[in-house]
Amino acid sequence: MNDNDKGWLQKKGNIDKLIKGLYAACALSILAEFFVHMHPHYDAEKIPGFYGIFGFIAFFCVVRGGQALRLLVKRDENYYD
């Protein structure tokens, strides 16, 4: 399989560009908090990057909770046979 047969996301250069773009978007969103007046309801919301940090922690908890739930509801390979 040569480089022309691959999709745009499977090419190494495009993946690097996508990751760099994601880093830039995250940095710009945190930087924008210094120039935009926020209306926080709680003191924790005044921390720069709070929403990104909160979102990461929430996503982490959902993934770990899903892994724990999988252990609870998982069936044997031949359960439905």
C-alpha positions as CSV (number, residue, x, y, z in Angstrom):
1,M,0.0,0.0,0.0
2,N,1.6,3.2,-1.1
3,D,0.9,6.7,0.3
4,N,-1.7,7.5,-2.3
5,D,-3.9,4.6,-1.3
6,K,-4.2,5.9,2.3
7,G,-7.0,8.1,3.5
8,W,-6.1,11.7,4.6
9,L,-6.2,10.8,8.3
10,Q,-3.8,7.8,7.9
11,K,-1.0,9.9,6.5
12,K,1.6,10.8,9.1
13,G,1.9,14.4,8.1
14,N,-1.8,15.0,8.4
15,I,-2.0,13.4,11.9
16,D,0.8,15.7,13.1
17,K,-1.1,18.7,11.7
18,L,-4.3,17.7,13.4
19,I,-2.6,17.3,16.8
20,K,-0.8,20.6,16.4
21,G,-4.1,22.2,15.5
22,L,-5.7,20.7,18.6
23,Y,-3.0,22.1,20.8
24,A,-3.3,25.5,19.2
25,A,-7.1,25.5,19.7
26,C,-6.7,24.5,23.4
27,A,-4.1,27.2,23.9
28,L,-6.2,29.9,22.2
29,S,-9.3,29.0,24.3
30,I,-7.3,29.3,27.5
31,L,-5.7,32.6,26.2
32,A,-9.1,34.0,25.3
33,E,-10.2,33.7,28.9
34,F,-7.8,36.6,29.8
35,F,-9.5,38.9,27.3
36,V,-13.2,38.0,27.6
37,H,-15.1,38.9,30.7
38,M,-16.6,35.8,32.2
39,H,-19.5,35.7,34.5
40,P,-18.6,33.0,37.1
41,H,-21.1,31.8,39.6
42,Y,-18.6,30.0,41.7
43,D,-15.0,30.9,42.8
44,A,-13.6,27.8,41.1
45,E,-14.8,29.1,37.7
46,K,-12.4,32.1,38.1
47,I,-9.4,29.7,37.6
48,P,-7.9,30.1,34.1
49,G,-8.5,26.9,32.1
50,F,-11.1,25.7,34.6
51,Y,-13.5,24.4,32.0
52,G,-10.8,22.5,30.2
53,I,-9.6,20.9,33.4
54,F,-13.1,20.2,34.5
55,G,-13.9,18.6,31.1
56,F,-10.8,16.4,31.2
57,I,-11.6,15.2,34.7
58,A,-15.2,14.5,33.8
59,F,-14.2,12.6,30.6
60,F,-11.6,10.6,32.6
61,C,-14.3,9.6,35.2
62,V,-16.7,8.6,32.5
63,V,-14.1,6.4,30.8
64,R,-13.0,4.8,34.1
65,G,-16.7,4.3,35.1
66,G,-17.4,2.6,31.8
67,Q,-14.5,0.2,32.3
68,A,-15.7,-0.7,35.8
69,L,-19.3,-1.1,34.5
70,R,-18.0,-3.4,31.8
71,L,-16.6,-5.7,34.4
72,L,-20.0,-5.8,36.1
73,V,-22.1,-6.6,33.0
74,K,-19.6,-8.5,30.9
75,R,-20.7,-12.0,29.7
76,D,-18.8,-15.1,28.7
77,E,-17.9,-15.4,25.0
78,N,-20.5,-18.1,24.4
79,Y,-23.2,-16.6,26.6
80,Y,-25.8,-16.2,23.7
81,D,-25.1,-19.6,22.1
